Amino acid sequence: MTSLGEAINEEGEHRIFGIPADIMLVLGIDAILIALRLGGTFKPNQFIGAKAIGTTALITAHFLAFA
């Protein structure tokens, strides 16, 4: 049985407009958070917290997938 990391390596890295999908996901989340911040939904402290939590979760998931 292959590990998840090996399966991903065999499948190849998925790209969106030439950008790796995991980076595109981060950029998409950033765009949503910035739009919510500019729209007044988030206060500055909430925005920073949401960005930090989201980025930490994505980085952790990336390392777990390739571990």
N, C-alpha and C positions, 0 to 999 in steps of 0.2 A: 504494500500500500504506500502511496506517495504522500508526502506532507503537503500542506496547503501551499507553502512557499515553492516547493518543487512544481506543483501543478500550475501555479501562476507563472513561473519561469518558462515552463513548457508551452503554455498558452501564448505567452508574449504580453508585453505591456500594452494596455488599452490606451489609445490617445484620442483626444478631442481637439480638432484643429491643430494637430501636431504637438499638443501639450499633454503630458501624462495625466491620466484621469484623476489621480489623487491630488495633483496640484490644481487642476481645474475645479475640483470639488472645494478646495480651500478658497479659491478665488470666488466661486459662486456664493459660498457662505459669507465671505467678507462683503460681497456686494449686497446681500440681503441685510446683514447687520448694519452696514453703513446707511442703507435706505431707511431702515427702522430708526436709526439714530437721527438722521436728518428730518424724518417725519415726526419726531418728538415722542416716539414710543419708548425709547430708552433714554435714561439720564446718562451722563458721562461715566459714572461708576458702574452702572449696569452694563453699559456697552463694553467696557474694558473686561469686566468679569465674564460676560458671554463670549467674547473673543478668546480669552485665555482658556476657558473651559472647552470650547469647540476645537481650538487648535491642539490642545493637549490630548483630547479624545482622538483626533485624526492621526496625530503622530504616534500615539500608543497603538492604534489599530494597524497602522502601517508597519510598525516594528513587529507586532505579533504575527502579522501575515507573512512576513519575510524571515521570521526567526527559525 
